[in-house]
């Protein structure tokens, strides 16, 4: 067995022992109208519910809301004041975003709302010569019971 294969097997074992563990929540992060407008420019999605403040205030949510895909875009980069180290995986060279199995938006994020995320490791297995992990990501909205986003995020770890 090569060093790379040994490292991958050891890492898989370490990760499987952490299945069901969640990260602490990130710090709160405010979704501003400027950020929504910037995302509208990048995505070319200028639907009034996002960018026309006056019209959106009369709309179904009483305020403009963030694009669902904006929430996806920021969820992995929400700020932390303290670094939360994951397990040290010997021989780990690279992590790849492999996509999503499922994404749901149970509640809209109104402009001015603050969001934060937690991640729970649900699965780790060898696929395609790499370790594939599936983390359940929840993005909550401050002061609300229903989350903004629940996603099954896939990553691949290269050794």
C-alpha positions as CSV (number, residue, x, y, z in Angstrom):
1,X,0.0,0.0,0.0
2,X,1.4,3.4,-1.0
3,X,1.8,6.3,1.5
4,X,-1.1,8.1,-0.2
5,X,-3.4,5.1,0.3
6,X,-2.3,4.7,3.9
7,X,-2.9,8.4,4.6
8,X,-6.4,8.1,2.9
9,X,-7.4,5.0,4.9
10,X,-6.2,6.7,8.2
11,X,-8.1,9.9,7.4
12,X,-11.2,8.0,6.5
13,X,-11.1,6.3,9.9
14,X,-10.6,9.6,11.7
15,X,-13.5,11.2,9.8
16,X,-15.8,8.3,10.3
17,X,-15.3,8.7,14.1
18,X,-16.5,12.3,13.7
19,X,-19.8,11.5,11.9
20,X,-22.6,13.4,13.6
21,X,-20.3,16.1,15.1
22,X,-21.2,19.7,14.3
23,X,-19.1,22.8,14.1
24,X,-19.9,25.7,16.4
25,X,-22.0,28.3,14.7
26,X,-20.2,31.0,12.8
27,X,-20.4,34.6,13.8
28,X,-23.5,36.5,12.7
29,X,-23.3,38.1,9.3
30,X,-25.6,40.9,8.0
31,X,-27.1,40.6,4.6
32,X,-27.1,44.2,3.3
33,X,-28.9,45.7,0.3
34,X,-25.5,46.6,-1.2
35,X,-24.5,42.9,-1.1
36,X,-27.8,41.9,-2.6
37,X,-27.4,44.5,-5.4
38,X,-23.8,43.4,-6.0
39,X,-25.0,39.8,-6.3
40,X,-27.7,40.9,-8.7
41,X,-25.0,42.4,-10.9
42,X,-22.9,39.2,-10.9
43,X,-25.8,36.8,-11.4
44,X,-27.8,39.1,-13.7
45,X,-30.8,38.4,-11.6
46,X,-32.4,41.8,-11.0
47,X,-35.9,40.6,-10.0
48,X,-37.7,43.3,-8.1
49,X,-38.1,41.2,-4.9
50,X,-34.3,41.6,-4.5
51,X,-33.4,45.0,-5.8
52,X,-36.5,47.3,-5.8
53,X,-36.7,48.3,-2.2
54,X,-39.9,50.3,-2.4
55,X,-41.8,47.7,-4.4
56,X,-40.4,44.8,-2.3
57,X,-41.7,46.5,0.9
58,X,-45.2,46.1,-0.6
59,X,-44.5,42.5,-1.7
60,X,-45.1,39.2,0.0
61,X,-42.2,39.5,2.5
62,X,-42.5,43.2,3.4
63,X,-38.9,43.8,2.5
64,X,-36.4,42.9,-0.2
65,X,-34.9,39.4,0.2
66,X,-31.5,38.0,-0.7
67,X,-31.2,35.6,-3.6
68,X,-31.2,32.0,-2.5
69,X,-28.0,31.5,-4.4
70,X,-26.4,34.4,-2.5
71,X,-27.0,32.5,0.7
72,X,-25.3,29.5,-0.9
73,X,-22.4,31.6,-2.0
74,X,-21.7,33.1,1.4
75,X,-22.5,30.1,3.6
76,X,-19.1,28.5,3.4
77,X,-17.4,31.8,4.0
78,X,-19.3,33.2,6.9
79,X,-16.9,34.8,9.4
80,X,-15.6,33.2,12.6
81,X,-13.8,35.2,15.3
82,X,-12.0,32.0,16.4
83,X,-10.6,29.4,14.1
84,X,-12.2,26.0,14.6
85,X,-9.6,23.4,13.4
86,X,-10.8,20.2,11.8
87,X,-9.0,17.0,12.3
88,X,-5.4,17.0,11.1
89,X,-5.3,14.6,8.2
90,X,-1.8,13.5,7.3
91,X,-1.1,13.6,3.6
92,X,-4.1,15.7,2.8
93,X,-3.2,17.8,-0.2
94,X,-6.3,19.4,-1.5
95,X,-10.1,19.8,-0.8
96,X,-12.5,20.1,-3.7
97,X,-16.1,21.4,-3.6
98,X,-17.9,18.5,-5.3
99,X,-21.4,20.0,-5.3
100,X,-24.7,19.4,-3.4
101,X,-27.1,16.5,-3.1
102,X,-29.9,18.6,-1.8
103,X,-30.5,22.3,-1.2
104,X,-33.7,23.8,0.4
105,X,-34.6,27.4,1.3
106,X,-37.2,27.0,4.1
107,X,-37.3,30.8,4.9
108,X,-36.3,33.9,2.9
109,X,-33.5,36.1,4.2
110,X,-34.7,39.7,4.3
111,X,-32.3,42.5,3.7
112,X,-30.9,43.6,7.1
113,X,-31.2,40.1,8.6
114,X,-28.2,38.4,10.2
115,X,-27.3,34.8,9.3
116,X,-24.9,32.2,10.6
117,X,-24.1,28.6,9.7
118,X,-23.3,25.3,11.3
119,X,-22.0,22.2,9.6
120,X,-22.5,18.5,10.6
121,X,-20.5,15.7,9.1
122,X,-23.0,13.1,7.9
123,X,-20.9,10.8,5.7
124,X,-17.3,10.0,4.7
125,X,-16.3,7.3,2.2
126,X,-13.8,6.6,-0.5
127,X,-14.9,7.5,-4.0
128,X,-12.9,8.0,-7.1
129,X,-9.6,7.6,-5.3
130,X,-10.5,10.4,-2.8
131,X,-12.5,10.7,0.4
132,X,-15.9,12.1,-0.3
133,X,-17.6,13.8,2.7
134,X,-21.2,15.0,3.0
135,X,-21.9,17.8,5.4
136,X,-25.3,19.0,6.3
137,X,-25.1,22.8,6.4
138,X,-27.8,24.9,8.1
139,X,-27.9,28.6,7.8
140,X,-30.1,30.2,10.4
141,X,-31.6,33.7,10.6
142,X,-31.2,35.5,13.9
143,X,-34.5,35.6,15.8
144,X,-36.2,33.0,13.6
145,X,-36.9,29.3,14.2
146,X,-37.0,28.3,10.6
147,X,-33.6,28.2,8.8
148,X,-32.8,30.1,5.7
149,X,-31.1,27.1,4.1
150,X,-30.5,23.5,4.6
151,X,-28.0,21.8,2.3
152,X,-26.2,18.5,1.8
153,X,-22.7,19.7,0.7
154,X,-20.3,17.3,-0.9
155,X,-16.5,17.6,-0.7
156,X,-13.7,15.5,-1.9
157,X,-10.3,15.2,-0.1
158,X,-7.2,14.4,-2.2
159,X,-4.3,12.6,-0.7
